[in-house]
Amino acid sequence: AFLMRSSVFNIVIAAGTAIAGIWLICAAMTGYFTRVLPWRTRLGFVAGGVLLLMPFEAAAINGWLNLVGLILGATLITFELRTRGTYVRA
């Protein structure tokens, strides 16, 4: 899909999951989203990012892993946006 030799839907899904996965991993590596992230949340961001980077066309289970990564990432982002006023000592 990244070589643009697939359907438009597959190209958009592959690009979207790759961008979201890289963004989650970058947030975990820098340790900051809306506040300093505790180490458990950083591990969750890494897990969600890695799950989103799985190529969904490679195996049947990878589509489900992408979905789990999307749910995990969305949950962590929602949690962080709700708790952005609190500070955590790194």
C-alpha positions as CSV (number, residue, x, y, z in Angstrom):
1,A,0.0,0.0,0.0
2,F,2.9,2.4,0.7
3,L,4.1,1.9,-2.9
4,M,0.7,3.1,-4.1
5,R,-0.1,-0.2,-5.7
6,S,-3.3,-0.9,-3.9
7,S,-6.8,0.5,-3.6
8,V,-7.3,4.0,-2.4
9,F,-8.9,2.7,0.8
10,N,-5.9,0.5,1.6
11,I,-3.4,3.3,0.9
12,V,-5.3,5.7,3.2
13,I,-5.6,3.1,6.0
14,A,-1.9,2.2,5.8
15,A,-0.8,5.8,5.8
16,G,-3.2,6.8,8.6
17,T,-2.1,3.9,10.9
18,A,1.5,4.5,10.2
19,I,1.3,8.3,11.0
20,A,-0.7,7.6,14.2
21,G,1.7,4.8,15.3
22,I,4.7,7.0,14.8
23,W,3.1,9.8,16.6
24,L,2.3,7.7,19.6
25,I,5.8,6.3,19.7
26,C,7.3,9.8,19.5
27,A,5.1,11.0,22.4
28,A,6.3,8.1,24.4
29,M,10.0,8.6,23.5
30,T,9.9,12.3,24.4
31,G,7.9,11.5,27.6
32,Y,5.5,14.4,27.1
33,F,2.0,14.8,25.7
34,T,0.0,17.4,27.5
35,R,2.1,16.9,30.7
36,V,5.1,14.8,31.7
37,L,4.0,11.2,31.1
38,P,4.5,8.5,33.9
39,W,6.4,5.5,32.8
40,R,3.3,3.2,32.6
41,T,1.5,5.6,30.3
42,R,4.7,5.8,28.2
43,L,4.7,2.0,27.8
44,G,1.0,2.2,26.8
45,F,1.8,4.8,24.1
46,V,4.6,2.6,22.8
47,A,2.4,-0.5,22.8
48,G,-0.4,1.3,20.9
49,G,2.1,2.7,18.4
50,V,3.7,-0.6,17.7
51,L,0.3,-2.2,17.2
52,L,-0.7,0.5,14.8
53,L,2.5,0.0,12.8
54,M,1.7,-3.7,12.0
55,P,1.0,-4.0,8.3
56,F,-2.7,-5.0,8.1
57,E,-2.3,-6.7,4.8
58,A,0.5,-9.0,5.9
59,A,-1.6,-11.4,8.0
60,A,-5.3,-11.7,9.0
61,I,-4.6,-11.0,12.7
62,N,-2.8,-7.7,11.9
63,G,-6.0,-5.9,11.2
64,W,-7.3,-6.8,14.6
65,L,-3.9,-5.7,16.2
66,N,-4.3,-2.4,14.4
67,L,-7.8,-2.1,15.9
68,V,-6.5,-2.8,19.4
69,G,-3.7,-0.3,18.9
70,L,-6.2,2.3,17.8
71,I,-8.5,1.7,20.8
72,L,-5.5,1.8,23.2
73,G,-4.1,5.0,21.6
74,A,-7.5,6.7,21.7
75,T,-8.0,5.7,25.3
76,L,-4.6,7.0,26.4
77,I,-5.1,10.3,24.5
78,T,-8.5,10.8,26.0
79,F,-7.1,10.0,29.5
80,E,-4.2,12.4,29.0
81,L,-6.5,15.2,27.7
82,R,-8.7,14.8,30.8
83,T,-5.8,14.9,33.3
84,R,-3.7,17.6,31.6
85,G,-3.9,19.9,34.6
86,T,-2.1,17.5,36.9
87,Y,1.6,17.1,37.0
88,V,3.6,13.9,37.5
89,R,7.2,13.8,38.7
90,A,9.2,12.1,36.1
